[in-house]
Each structure stands twice: as structure tokens, then as C-alpha cells.
Amino acid sequence: MLLGGYNDFVDHCKVYYGVTSKIPEDELERIVAENLETQLSLLAEEQHRLSLIRPCNVWITGALCLTSQILIPFLLSNETFPDAQTVAIHLLHLSGDEEEMQMLKMDIEDLALRLLYRVTVHTDLGQAFHEAHVIILLDDFNDFSVDSDSEEQSDKARKQKVKDVSERYREYGRLIDERANKEVKVMVAGVSFINMRCSLLMENAPSINSHQFIAIATQLVNEVRVVLAKKLCVMPSDIADVIVWGNISGNFIIDLRWAEVFNYPGAVRVPPNFSQPVLGVLFDRKWIEKEFKPLVHQQREALFSNTSRGAAISATNGILEVLQTWHGVSGPDAFFSLGIASSDFYDLPEGIIISAPATCTNGKWSLLEDVNINEKMLEELQLCADELLKEKEMQFEDPE
């Protein structure tokens, strides 16, 4: 409006008022000055109003993946961010096409949701994680495929994958340490090397509390619930409080000691809101010890081998459940199986992320209190920790 300068503005007004009325020139200049002062005052008020807005900055890596696209509309809701005035979505995809990223930005803006402050897109690390309050990492190199005829070639390819993932996540960690809000919430999701990716972020961001880094295990837990539900002839939603320990992407332990089942079709019918211990109704110990875990692996492998889309819907649901609990939506007694820092428990090696039952207090995740494991489970957990250490060591090995 004022780009032409004050004199041009006055000339414009003279022409306008000169055509419509006989106003003295000095009076006209006074009117122009008042109008200009009002415009500048309104502009200053708007700038002040904008300066008071403190959006929650949410960064999503691997932003073009299907999980990201399903997740974003749910992030722009008061259920997920109950205390946020507005939410700014920052999309990062390092191998992304700029045009495709812009189309995704337009698609999000067209949602016209009240909480949305703005959308930015990034295909490099120039501004990555600047003032981030929440970071959701989805780029787990899941599209990497190995087509080899020998074990040696397969091992070489795996080492190269670990090296590529490690380089990227070490850099992510350094940038998070330098640029993110010190209370940032960092979530790693996906399929491959989930624990390792999270540990690399944590160790390369030493100024951020380690209890603010988590690896999402809810997708694996839900796969366990599906297998259990089929065995007990109930719905997966009728299974609660299953715990998974260990390496989310590798060797894990299924713990049913707290697991409950609702609507179990036993000899005695119980009310829908009444639960029974899974181990109290599942007497087939041979099935639990020999068949249960292989069936969970089959459940996961079937999903990823039969579709190119992965488990985007269930992954999204898991991220949202954890994020809502992190922001106080769930009750104080809620706990999840999550990859958390191993320094919390059982004399496991430090510097690794390991799945365990965790609760959130004051924005920090930690091991569920009063959880005891027997000697056999501790031995199995140590094997999981050893596997995770070997994964981290592979990043320094020469793929050749």
C-alpha cells in the first residue's frame, strides 16, 4: 500500500479527492497524514499480535512417506497438542522432489485447520530442527532392498545400510543439539534399526535430556496383540498391557505378566468392562514358548512383504498414542513399551536405547516403577543389549 512512498501516496489522494470534492490542499495533506498514521498504527498492532504467537514447531523427517501424510492432520488437533496456540509443520525429506514437497505443503494448507500456523518444506539440512519442540523421525531407510545370492553380499549390504543410516542420524543429533528447543520431544518410528537410530540421536545431542528421546514400539506391541487375539478368540482391542522388551527391530522379549483380556469367551461370561489376566486363561504354555513369537514375526513379515506401503496406519496410531500421553492427554497410570535410555535399569550397557515399559512424568519418559524381571529374562535382555551394541559397532566397519 505504501510501496510508492509518502509523496506518491499524497499525489494519489490529491487526484482522488480533487475529482470528488473541492478540499483545500492543506486540509487534504492533513487528511493524508492522519490516514498514513492510522495505517502505520494498524500495521504495528498486527506485527505485535504476530509476535505474541508462539507456535509449537513440529519437524517431520521422511515427510513424503505415507505414515507422515496420514499423521499430519491428526497433529493439527487439540487432542494431540492440548496446550498449543498454533502448530507450525516443518517437512524435511532429503531425497525429496521439490515440486512434490510443495504439493504436500499445499495439500496441508488446504485442510484449513484452525491450529495450523504455517507449513515449510526442506530438502536439505540448512534450517533443520530450528527451534523444534517436537521431532518425529520417519526416514528409516526402509526402502533399502538387498538382492544378493550369497551371505557375504548380504552382510556387505547390511553394513552399508548401517553406515548410511548412522551418518545421517549422527548429523541429525548434532543439529538437534545446536538448534532445537532444550525441552524438545524426539520420537523415532519405522521398521529398521529403530533403537540404534534413537541412540545415535541421543549421544550426538548431549545438551538434551536423554529422557526426551524415545523409540516407538507400539506397532510391534499391536502385532503381538493381534496374534494373542486370534488365539483367544477376541478382538485385538480386547488385549491390554502387553510389554515388549529389547530390540524393537530385532531380538525382543514378549512379557505377558501384566497382560489383560476383555470379553474373553470362557465358560463364565463376565461384564465387558471386566478383564482377566491373559496368563490366567491361556493355558497352552507350549504355544506361548514355541509358537507365539514366530507367529508375531510372521505377522510383521507378511505385512511388509505383501505391500509396498508398510504399516502406515498402525504406525500413525502408535505415534499419536504416545504423543498424546506425552502431552498429558492420557491418565497418569498409562504406560507404553518404548525404547528408552538403558542407563535407567538392570546394569545394561550405557549409550543404547532398549524397549521397556515406560511412563511419562513432567515431559520425561522413564522405566515403569516396581517392574521386576527374573534371571532368565535378564539374560535374554542382555542378549538384546549385545545385539544393539553390535549394530552400533557396524557403523565403523568397512562394508568392503
C-alpha positions in Angstrom: 0.0 0.0 0.0 2.9 2.4 0.9 5.4 1.0 -1.5 5.4 4.1 -3.7 6.4 6.3 -0.8 4.7 9.2 1.1 4.7 11.7 -1.8 3.2 9.2 -4.2 0.5 8.5 -1.6 -0.2 12.2 -1.3 -0.4 12.7 -5.0 -2.8 9.7 -5.3 -5.0 11.2 -2.6 -4.9 14.7 -4.3 -6.1 13.2 -7.5 -8.8 11.2 -5.8 -10.1 14.0 -3.6 -9.6 16.6 -6.3 -12.0 14.7 -8.6 -14.7 14.2 -5.9 -14.6 17.4 -3.9 -13.1 20.9 -3.5 -10.9 20.4 -0.5 -8.1 22.9 0.3 -4.6 21.5 -0.2 -3.5 22.0 3.4 -6.6 20.2 4.6 -6.0 17.4 2.1 -2.5 16.9 3.3 -3.7 16.8 7.0 -6.2 14.0 6.0 -3.5 12.1 4.2 -1.2 12.4 7.2 -3.9 11.1 9.5 -4.7 8.2 7.2 -1.0 7.3 6.9 -0.6 7.4 10.7 -3.6 5.1 11.1 -2.3 2.7 8.6 1.1 2.5 10.3 -0.6 2.1 13.7 -2.7 -0.8 12.4 0.4 -2.4 10.8 2.3 -2.1 14.1 -0.6 -3.6 16.0 -0.6 -6.6 13.6 3.1 -7.1 13.9 2.8 -7.0 17.7 -0.1 -9.6 17.5 2.0 -11.9 15.3 5.0 -11.5 17.7 2.8 -12.9 20.6 2.1 -16.1 18.7 4.3 -18.9 19.9 3.6 -21.9 17.5 4.6 -25.4 18.5 7.2 -26.3 15.9 6.8 -29.9 14.7 9.5 -31.3 12.5 8.9 -34.5 10.5 11.7 -36.2 8.6 10.9 -38.6 5.8 8.0 -36.3 5.2 6.9 -37.8 1.9 6.3 -41.3 3.4 2.7 -42.5 3.8 2.9 -42.5 7.6 3.7 -38.8 7.5 0.8 -38.0 5.2 -1.7 -39.9 7.4 -0.2 -38.4 10.6 -0.2 -34.7 9.8 -4.0 -34.0 10.0 -4.1 -35.6 13.5 -1.2 -33.4 14.6 -3.3 -30.4 13.9 -5.8 -31.1 16.7 -6.2 -30.1 20.3 -6.2 -33.8 21.3 -2.6 -34.1 20.3 -1.4 -30.6 21.4 -4.0 -29.5 24.0 -1.9 -26.5 25.2 -0.7 -25.2 21.8 -2.0 -21.9 20.4 -0.9 -22.9 16.9 1.2 -25.6 15.3 3.9 -25.0 12.6 4.6 -28.1 10.5 8.1 -28.3 9.1 8.6 -31.0 6.4 12.1 -32.4 5.8 12.8 -35.0 3.1 16.5 -35.0 2.0 15.9 -37.1 -1.1 12.5 -35.4 -1.8 11.5 -33.7 -5.1 10.9 -30.0 -4.5 7.7 -30.0 -6.6 6.3 -32.9 -4.7 7.2 -31.3 -1.4 5.4 -28.1 -2.5 2.3 -30.1 -3.4 2.3 -31.7 0.0 2.5 -28.3 1.6 -0.4 -27.1 -0.5 -2.4 -30.2 0.5 -1.8 -29.5 4.2 -2.7 -25.8 3.8 -5.9 -26.8 2.1 -7.0 -28.6 5.2 -7.7 -25.1 6.6 -7.4 -26.4 10.2 -7.6 -23.8 13.0 -4.3 -24.8 14.7 -2.2 -24.6 11.5 0.1 -21.7 11.7 2.3 -22.4 8.6 3.9 -25.1 6.6 7.6 -25.1 5.5 9.3 -27.6 3.3 13.0 -28.5 3.3 15.1 -30.8 1.1 18.4 -30.0 2.9 19.7 -29.5 6.4 20.1 -25.7 6.2 17.3 -24.9 8.7 16.7 -28.4 10.1 15.2 -28.6 13.6 15.4 -24.9 14.2 13.5 -24.1 17.5 11.9 -27.6 17.3 9.5 -28.6 20.1 8.6 -32.0 18.6 10.7 -34.0 16.1 9.2 -37.2 14.5 11.8 -39.1 12.6 10.3 -41.4 9.9 13.2 -41.8 7.4 14.5 -45.2 8.4 15.8 -46.3 5.0 13.0 -48.8 4.9 13.0 -48.7 1.0 16.5 -50.2 1.0 16.4 -53.6 -0.6 19.0 -56.4 -0.8 19.1 -58.7 -3.8 22.0 -61.0 -3.3 22.9 -64.6 -3.9 25.4 -65.0 -1.0 25.6 -64.4 2.7 28.8 -62.3 2.1 26.9 -60.0 -0.2 24.0 -59.7 2.2 26.4 -58.9 5.1 28.1 -56.3 3.0 24.8 -54.7 2.0 23.7 -54.6 5.7 26.9 -52.9 6.8 26.5 -50.3 4.1 22.9 -49.7 5.2 24.0 -49.3 8.8 26.8 -46.9 7.7 24.3 -44.7 5.7 21.8 -44.6 8.5 24.4 -43.8 11.1 25.9 -40.9 9.1 22.5 -39.3 8.7 21.4 -39.8 12.3 24.7 -38.6 13.8 24.2 -35.4 11.8 20.6 -35.1 12.9 21.7 -35.5 16.5 24.3 -32.7 16.2 21.7 -30.3 14.6 19.1 -31.2 17.3 21.7 -30.3 19.9 22.5 -27.0 18.3 19.1 -25.8 17.1 16.2 -27.5 18.9 14.4 -26.2 22.0 16.1 -27.8 25.0 12.7 -29.4 26.0 12.3 -30.9 22.6 10.4 -34.3 22.3 12.2 -36.6 19.9 10.4 -39.7 18.6 11.9 -42.3 16.2 9.5 -44.6 14.4 9.6 -47.0 11.5 10.9 -50.5 10.9 14.6 -50.8 10.6 17.3 -50.0 13.3 14.8 -48.1 15.4 16.7 -48.4 18.7 20.1 -47.7 17.0 18.8 -44.6 15.2 17.4 -43.2 18.5 20.6 -43.9 20.4 22.7 -42.1 17.7 20.5 -39.0 18.1 20.8 -39.2 21.9 24.6 -39.5 22.0 25.1 -36.7 19.5 22.8 -34.3 21.4 24.4 -34.2 24.8 22.7 -31.0 25.9 19.3 -32.6 25.6 18.0 -34.8 28.4 18.2 -38.4 27.4 14.7 -39.0 28.8 13.4 -36.9 25.9 14.4 -39.4 23.3 12.2 -42.4 22.6 11.8 -45.2 20.0 8.3 -46.1 19.2 7.4 -49.8 19.9 3.7 -49.6 19.8 3.5 -51.0 16.3 5.3 -54.2 17.5 3.1 -54.3 20.6 0.0 -54.2 18.4 1.2 -57.0 16.3 1.6 -59.1 19.5 -1.9 -58.2 20.4 -3.3 -59.3 17.1 -1.7 -62.7 17.4 -2.9 -63.1 21.0 -6.4 -62.0 20.0 -6.6 -64.7 17.3 -5.5 -67.3 19.9 -8.1 -66.2 22.5 -10.9 -65.5 20.0 -11.3 -61.9 20.9 -10.7 -58.5 19.2 -7.1 -57.0 19.3 -8.6 -54.1 21.2 -9.6 -56.5 24.0 -5.9 -57.2 24.8 -4.2 -54.7 27.0 -0.9 -54.1 28.9 1.3 -56.3 26.7 5.0 -55.4 27.3 7.8 -55.8 24.8 11.5 -55.6 25.9 14.6 -55.4 23.9 15.4 -54.5 20.3 12.3 -53.3 18.5 13.7 -54.1 15.1 15.5 -57.3 16.1 15.5 -59.6 19.1 12.8 -58.8 21.6 11.1 -60.4 24.6 7.3 -60.6 25.0 6.2 -60.1 28.6 2.6 -61.2 29.4 2.7 -60.9 33.2 0.6 -57.7 33.2 -1.4 -58.5 30.1 -5.2 -58.4 30.4 -8.0 -59.7 28.2 -11.5 -58.3 28.0 -14.6 -60.1 26.6 -13.0 -63.5 26.9 -15.5 -66.2 25.7 -14.8 -68.6 28.6 -17.1 -70.9 30.5 -18.2 -68.0 32.7 -19.3 -64.8 30.9 -18.1 -61.5 32.5 -19.2 -57.9 32.0 -17.5 -56.1 29.1 -15.5 -53.8 31.4 -14.1 -56.7 33.4 -10.7 -58.0 32.5 -8.9 -61.3 33.2 -5.1 -62.0 33.2 -4.0 -63.4 29.9 -1.9 -66.0 31.6 -4.9 -66.9 33.7 -6.9 -68.0 30.7 -4.2 -69.1 28.2 -3.1 -72.4 29.5 -1.3 -73.6 26.4 2.2 -73.0 27.6 3.7 -74.9 24.7 2.1 -72.4 22.3 3.5 -69.5 24.3 7.0 -70.8 24.5 7.3 -72.3 21.0 4.8 -70.8 18.6 3.8 -67.4 19.9 6.9 -65.3 19.0 7.4 -66.9 15.5 3.8 -66.0 14.7 4.5 -62.4 15.7 7.4 -62.4 13.3 5.2 -63.9 10.5 2.6 -61.2 11.2 5.2 -58.5 10.6 6.9 -60.1 7.6 3.6 -60.8 5.9 2.6 -57.1 6.1 5.9 -55.8 4.7 6.3 -58.4 2.0 2.8 -58.2 0.6 2.5 -54.4 0.4 4.8 -51.5 -0.5 3.0 -49.1 1.8 4.2 -50.6 5.1 2.2 -50.4 8.3 1.5 -46.7 7.9 -1.9 -46.7 9.6 -0.8 -48.7 12.7 2.4 -46.7 12.8 0.5 -43.5 12.9 -1.8 -44.7 15.6 1.2 -45.7 17.8 2.8 -42.3 17.3 -0.3 -40.5 18.3 -1.0 -42.6 21.4 2.5 -41.9 22.7 2.5 -38.2 21.7 -0.9 -37.6 23.4 0.3 -39.2 26.6 3.5 -37.1 26.4 1.2 -34.0 26.4 -0.9 -35.2 29.3 -4.0 -36.4 27.5 -3.8 -39.9 28.9 -4.1 -40.7 32.6 -1.0 -40.8 34.9 -1.2 -44.6 35.1 -0.7 -45.1 31.4 2.4 -46.9 30.3 3.8 -48.0 27.0 6.5 -50.2 25.7 9.1 -47.7 24.4 12.7 -47.6 23.5 14.3 -45.5 26.3 17.9 -44.9 27.6 19.3 -48.0 29.1 21.0 -46.1 31.9 17.8 -46.4 33.9 17.9 -50.1 34.6 19.4 -53.6 35.2 23.1 -52.6 34.8 22.8 -52.7 31.0 25.4 -51.0 28.9 25.0 -47.3 28.6 24.5 -45.5 25.4 21.9 -47.8 23.9 18.1 -47.4 23.6 16.2 -50.5 24.7 12.5 -51.2 24.7 10.9 -51.5 28.2 7.6 -50.4 30.0 7.8 -46.7 30.4 5.7 -43.9 31.9 5.8 -40.1 31.4 6.3 -37.7 34.2 6.8 -33.9 33.7 7.6 -34.4 30.0 10.2 -37.1 30.6 10.0 -40.9 29.9 11.4 -43.4 32.4 11.2 -47.0 33.3 7.9 -48.1 34.9 8.4 -48.3 38.7 8.3 -51.6 40.6 9.0 -53.7 37.5 10.9 -56.9 38.4 12.3 -59.4 35.9 13.6 -62.8 36.7 17.1 -64.2 36.0 16.1 -65.8 32.7 14.5 -62.6 31.3 17.6 -60.6 32.4 19.8 -63.0 30.4 17.6 -62.5 27.4 17.6 -58.8 27.9 21.4 -58.8 28.0 21.4 -60.7 24.6 19.2 -57.9 23.2 21.6 -55.3 24.5 24.6 -57.2 23.0 22.8 -57.2 19.6 22.2 -53.5 19.9 25.9 -52.9 20.7 26.9 -54.9 17.6 24.6 -52.8 15.4 26.3 -49.6 16.6 29.7 -51.1 16.1 28.8 -52.0 12.5 28.7 -48.3 11.6 32.5 -48.2 11.9 33.2 -51.3 9.9 34.2 -51.1 6.2 31.5 -52.5 4.0 34.2 -53.7 1.6 
